């Protein structure tokens, strides 16, 4: 049975008091306390959807850190943002005959045929953000799909925009229909904004892998089209805001001016830096990426040994400039002892 985890406390005052969001640090780890000892000498492959994506990169870093602790070898294959490259990476992973595979940051349904070969080979799979169903027994033979609750993340982002605009934001939403979870998150934000009295000016479907070339011209076009009515931007990932700043600056918009940007995931290092310095992003709803990397290794250790999935689901945090004041680092990495807790489970 899945256990929903919500921490006490807030990152930025009372703005999200009803959402049960965590602060940047917690006093105690609320994840699993028991499980199998470390399976020795395993080799795992991480199939990264696109390492340019800060969320995927953060999770990969966490996996590598956890693998070093448990004593495993990690091989990372970068799908580089395209369906074809991800398909090729699955084939490469199969050829390596690893003890386990991590699907990191792409929809498992996209690679259903290729992943059937992994299942047929009896190689355990875990994932991060592989589809709408989170937790144990995800579709496609995935032992555990690690994620925060994507709908909660969307609700938090939408509520921020509504509160920030006094209930009347004019919102442009950015998503990528390549991923079902991205559609679900964007649809949820759209519904929440409209239900709260705001206006969705435009629902933009543009590939996340092409943000570096598309977002500049697209931002200029949207400014010309919507003008001052565009008060807030919401996106399913921080990567959309990596490339908006120059176009906004060219239009004479201050780094803290409208349209204000808020991301429904994942809390990339670049996003933290933009928020910290007040440069064209106001908030992100961050996931504990490094912790989730450790969780993926733990879940894979359970799968390899035929044990049950832990059922642990982490909660996101609303990151604002005010909440970052006096803190160090550009990641939501809870100082709650999760590393020590997992090492204790593994006997390391």
C-alpha positions in Angstrom: 0.0 0.0 0.0 1.4 3.4 -0.9 2.2 5.7 1.9 1.7 9.4 1.2 4.3 11.5 2.9 3.6 15.1 3.8 6.0 17.0 6.1 5.2 19.7 8.5 6.4 23.3 8.0 6.7 25.6 5.1 9.4 27.0 2.9 8.0 30.4 2.3 5.7 31.7 5.0 2.0 31.0 4.8 1.5 31.0 1.0 1.0 27.3 0.9 -0.2 26.7 4.4 -3.0 24.4 3.3 -0.8 22.2 1.1 1.3 20.5 3.7 4.6 21.3 2.0 8.0 20.7 3.5 10.8 23.1 4.4 14.2 22.8 2.8 15.3 20.6 5.7 13.4 18.1 7.9 14.4 16.8 11.3 13.8 13.2 10.6 13.7 10.9 7.5 10.1 9.5 7.1 11.0 6.9 4.5 11.6 3.1 5.0 13.4 1.9 8.0 13.8 -1.8 7.0 14.6 -3.8 3.9 17.1 -6.2 2.5 20.8 -5.9 3.0 22.9 -4.8 0.0 23.1 -7.3 -2.8 26.8 -7.4 -3.5 28.7 -6.5 -6.7 25.8 -5.5 -8.9 26.0 -3.4 -12.1 23.1 -1.2 -13.1 22.3 0.9 -16.1 20.6 4.4 -15.9 18.6 5.2 -19.0 18.6 9.0 -18.8 15.9 10.7 -20.9 18.1 13.8 -21.4 20.9 14.8 -19.1 20.4 18.5 -20.2 17.3 18.3 -18.0 18.2 19.4 -14.5 15.8 17.0 -12.8 17.1 14.0 -14.7 20.7 15.1 -14.0 20.0 15.6 -10.3 18.4 12.1 -10.0 21.4 10.6 -11.9 23.8 12.2 -9.4 21.8 10.8 -6.5 21.9 7.3 -8.1 25.7 7.5 -8.5 26.2 8.7 -5.0 24.0 5.9 -3.6 25.5 3.2 -5.8 29.0 4.2 -4.5 27.7 3.6 -0.9 26.0 0.3 -1.6 29.0 -0.9 -3.7 27.5 -1.1 -7.2 28.8 -0.1 -10.6 26.7 2.4 -12.5 26.6 3.0 -16.3 24.7 6.0 -17.6 23.3 6.1 -21.1 22.0 9.5 -22.3 18.9 9.5 -24.5 19.8 13.1 -25.4 16.1 14.2 -25.6 15.0 12.1 -28.6 12.8 9.0 -28.9 15.3 7.4 -31.3 18.2 7.9 -28.9 16.2 6.6 -26.0 15.3 3.5 -28.0 18.9 2.9 -28.9 19.9 3.3 -25.3 17.5 0.6 -24.2 19.1 -1.7 -26.8 22.5 -0.8 -25.5 21.4 -1.5 -21.9 20.1 -5.0 -22.9 23.4 -5.7 -24.6 25.2 -4.9 -21.3 23.1 -7.5 -19.5 23.0 -5.5 -16.2 21.5 -6.6 -12.9 19.0 -3.8 -13.0 17.9 -0.8 -15.1 16.7 2.6 -14.0 14.4 4.5 -16.5 15.1 8.1 -15.7 12.8 10.8 -16.9 10.9 9.5 -19.9 7.5 7.9 -20.4 7.8 4.1 -20.4 4.9 3.8 -22.8 7.0 5.5 -25.4 9.5 2.6 -25.3 7.0 -0.1 -24.6 8.3 -2.5 -27.3 11.9 -2.0 -26.4 11.2 -2.4 -22.7 9.4 -5.7 -23.3 12.8 -7.1 -24.2 14.0 -6.0 -20.7 11.1 -7.7 -19.1 11.6 -10.9 -21.1 15.3 -10.9 -20.1 14.2 -10.9 -16.4 16.1 -7.7 -15.7 14.4 -5.7 -12.8 13.4 -2.1 -13.7 12.7 0.9 -11.5 12.0 4.4 -12.8 11.7 8.1 -12.1 8.8 9.9 -13.7 8.0 7.1 -16.2 4.3 7.7 -16.2 1.2 8.8 -14.3 1.1 5.9 -11.8 3.6 6.4 -9.0 4.8 3.9 -6.4 4.8 0.2 -6.6 3.9 -2.0 -9.6 3.9 0.7 -12.3 2.8 -0.3 -15.8 5.3 -2.0 -18.2 6.9 -4.3 -15.7 8.3 -1.5 -13.6 8.9 -2.5 -10.0 8.6 1.1 -8.6 8.0 4.5 -10.2 9.6 7.1 -8.0 8.1 10.5 -8.0 6.3 13.1 -5.9 2.6 13.3 -6.6 2.5 15.1 -9.9 -1.0 16.4 -9.4 0.0 17.9 -6.0 2.9 19.6 -7.7 0.6 21.1 -10.3 -1.9 22.3 -7.7 0.9 24.0 -5.8 2.2 25.8 -8.9 -1.3 26.9 -9.9 -2.2 28.1 -6.4 1.0 30.2 -6.3 0.0 32.0 -9.5 -3.6 32.6 -8.2 -2.4 33.9 -4.9 0.4 36.0 -6.4 -2.1 37.7 -8.8 -4.9 38.1 -6.3 -6.9 35.5 -7.9 -6.8 36.9 -11.4 -3.7 35.8 -13.2 -3.4 35.7 -17.0 -1.4 32.5 -17.6 0.5 30.9 -20.4 1.1 27.2 -19.7 4.0 25.3 -21.3 4.0 21.5 -21.8 5.2 18.7 -24.0 2.7 16.2 -25.4 5.5 13.7 -25.9 5.0 12.8 -22.3 1.6 11.7 -20.8 2.6 13.0 -17.4 3.4 16.4 -18.9 0.0 16.6 -20.4 -1.7 15.5 -17.1 0.3 18.1 -15.2 -0.5 20.9 -17.6 -4.2 20.0 -17.8 -4.3 20.0 -14.0 -2.8 23.5 -13.8 -5.2 24.8 -16.5 -8.2 23.4 -14.6 -7.0 24.8 -11.3 -6.3 28.3 -12.8 -9.7 28.5 -14.4 -11.5 27.1 -11.3 -9.8 29.7 -9.2 -10.9 32.6 -11.4 -7.8 33.1 -13.5 -7.5 33.1 -17.3 -5.4 30.7 -19.3 -4.3 32.9 -22.2 -2.6 30.1 -24.1 -1.7 26.4 -23.7 1.6 25.9 -25.5 2.7 22.4 -26.5 6.4 22.6 -27.4 9.1 19.9 -27.1 11.1 20.2 -23.9 14.1 18.9 -25.8 14.0 21.9 -28.2 13.6 24.7 -25.6 17.0 26.1 -26.4 16.0 27.0 -29.9 12.3 27.5 -29.5 11.7 29.5 -26.3 13.4 32.7 -27.3 11.3 33.4 -30.4 8.2 31.9 -28.8 8.5 34.3 -25.8 8.8 37.3 -28.1 5.7 36.1 -30.1 3.7 35.6 -26.9 4.6 39.1 -25.6 3.5 40.6 -28.8 0.2 38.7 -28.8 -0.8 39.0 -25.1 1.0 42.1 -23.8 0.3 43.1 -20.2 -2.5 40.5 -20.0 0.3 37.8 -19.6 1.1 38.0 -15.9 2.3 34.5 -15.1 4.0 31.6 -16.9 3.5 28.0 -15.7 5.6 25.1 -17.1 5.8 21.4 -16.4 9.6 21.7 -16.0 12.2 24.4 -15.2 13.9 23.8 -18.5 11.4 26.0 -20.3 12.6 29.0 -18.3 16.3 28.4 -19.0 16.0 30.3 -22.3 13.3 32.9 -21.8 15.4 35.5 -20.0 17.1 37.2 -23.0 13.8 37.7 -24.8 12.2 39.2 -21.7 15.2 41.4 -21.1 15.1 42.6 -24.7 11.5 43.6 -24.2 12.5 45.8 -21.3 11.1 43.4 -18.6 12.9 43.4 -15.3 14.0 40.0 -13.8 11.2 40.2 -11.2 8.6 41.7 -13.6 5.6 40.1 -15.3 5.2 37.6 -16.7 6.4 35.9 -13.5 7.5 32.3 -14.0 6.6 29.3 -11.9 7.5 25.7 -12.6 5.6 22.6 -11.6 8.9 20.6 -11.2 11.6 19.7 -10.7 13.8 22.2 -8.9 16.9 22.3 -11.1 20.1 24.0 -10.1 19.6 26.7 -12.7 16.1 27.3 -11.4 17.3 27.7 -7.9 19.9 30.2 -9.1 17.4 32.2 -11.0 15.0 32.3 -8.1 17.8 33.2 -5.6 18.9 36.2 -7.8 15.5 37.3 -8.9 16.2 36.6 -12.6 13.1 35.6 -14.6 11.8 32.9 -12.3 9.9 33.4 -9.1 9.2 29.9 -7.9 9.7 26.2 -8.6 8.0 23.2 -7.0 11.1 21.2 -6.3 11.5 17.5 -5.8 14.2 16.0 -3.5 16.2 14.8 -6.5 19.2 13.4 -4.7 17.1 11.6 -2.2 15.0 10.1 -5.0 18.2 8.8 -6.6 19.0 7.0 -3.3 15.4 5.7 -3.2 15.8 4.3 -6.7 18.9 2.3 -5.7 17.0 1.0 -2.6 14.0 0.0 -4.6 16.2 -1.8 -7.2 18.0 -3.6 -4.3 14.6 -4.8 -3.2 13.6 -5.9 -6.7 16.9 -7.7 -7.3 16.3 -9.8 -4.2 12.7 -10.5 -4.7 11.5 -8.2 -1.8 8.5 -5.9 -1.8 8.6 -2.3 -3.0 8.9 0.2 -0.1 5.9 2.3 -1.2 7.6 5.5 -0.1 6.5 8.7 -1.9 8.3 12.0 -1.3 6.7 15.4 -1.0 7.7 18.5 -3.0 8.6 21.9 -1.7 7.7 25.4 -2.9 10.9 27.3 -3.5 10.8 31.1 -3.4 13.4 33.8 -3.2 12.3 34.5 0.4 12.6 30.9 1.3 16.1 30.7 -0.1 17.3 33.7 1.9 20.1 32.6 4.3 20.4 29.1 2.7 23.3 27.6 0.7 23.2 25.4 -2.4 20.9 25.2 -5.3 19.0 22.1 -4.7 16.2 20.8 -2.5 18.3 18.2 -0.6 16.6 17.5 2.8 19.0 17.5 5.7 17.0 14.7 7.3 19.4 11.8 7.5 18.2 9.9 4.5 21.7 8.8 3.4 22.4 7.3 6.9 18.9 5.7 6.9 19.4 3.9 3.6 23.0 2.9 4.5 21.7 1.3 7.7 19.1 -0.7 5.8 21.8 -1.9 3.4 24.2 -2.8 6.2 26.7 -0.2 4.9 
